[in-house]
């Protein structure tokens, strides 16, 4: 196999590793988003609001807490959207590289015959 193919294989491996990293990050953000959405639902139904600071729970202004959680929710949604975009581009690149490598391998095996 030519050196160019080895480079493409390494690039493909890097793309696959990047995809795995992106998926882990996306999963973490999705878990955080679910927690924030659940907290917002509970907060709307609650009479009193509390904020955890370190290992202490203190009373908090409900409207302020809702604002903070809503802001965090929007930030998480933006991060997930950004990761989706990166994931799509990386998948496309990996697919193209995989196709190039397979074609090169087939051509190499035909020339070896």
N, C-alpha and C positions, 0 to 999 in steps of 0.2 A: 504494500500500500504506500502511496506517495506521502511525502511529508505534509502536503496540504490536507490530505485526508486525516492524518493524525491531529492536526491543528483543529480541524472541524469536529472531530470526535471529542477533543478536550473542551471545545466551545459548547458542544452539545451537553456534555457532562456538567459544565458550569451553569448552563441554562436550566437543566433539570434540578440542580441544587438550589438555584435561585427560586424556582417554582415551589420547591418544598418549603423554603424559608418564607416565601410570601404566603403560602397556605397556612403556616403556623401563626404568622402575624395576624392574618385575616381571622382565623379562628379565635385568637385571643381578643381581638377587637369585637367580634360578634358576641362573645360571652359577656364582655363588659357592657355592650349595648343592651343585651337582654337584662342585665342587672339594673342598669339605669332606667330602662323602660318599666321594669317591675317596681322600682323605687318610686318612680313618678306616679304610677297607678295607686300605690299604697298611700303616697303622700296626699293625693287628691281626696282620698276617702278618710284620711286621718284628721282628728280634731287638733292634735298637737304635733309639733315637728321637733325632731332632735337631730343633732349632728354629732358624729363620733370624731373626737379629736384625741389621737393617740389611743389610750385605753379608757377614756372617759367619754360618756355620752352627756351632752349639754343641750338645753333647750335652744331652739333656733327659730328665726322668723320663717314661717312657712313659705311666703312669697319669695324670699331671698333664696331659700333652699330649692324651690321649684325652678327659679331662674338659673341657678348653678347647674342643676341636673339637666335642664333643657339645653343649656350651652354645651355641656359635656356630651349629650346625646347627638347634637349637631356635629360636633367635632369628630365623634366616633363614626358617624355616617359618612362624613367626608373622607376619613382615613380608609374606610372600607371601600368606598368608591374609587379612591386612588389606587388601592391595592388591586381591585378588580381590573382596572385599566392596565397596570403593570403586568398583572397575571396574563391578560389577553395578549399583550405584546410579546411577552416571554414565550408563551405557548406557540404563537405564530412563528417566532424565530426558531424555536426548538424543532417544530414540525418541518420547517424549511431545511434546517441543518440535517435532520434525520433523513429526509428525502435525498439530499445531496450525497450524504455518506453512503446510503444504500445503493444509489445509482453508481457511485464510484466503485463500490465493492463489486457490484455486478459486472461493471466494465473490466475491472482488474481480473476477475475470475474468467471472463471470456477471453482476455488477451493471454492468460496463462495456458489456455488449452491449445 
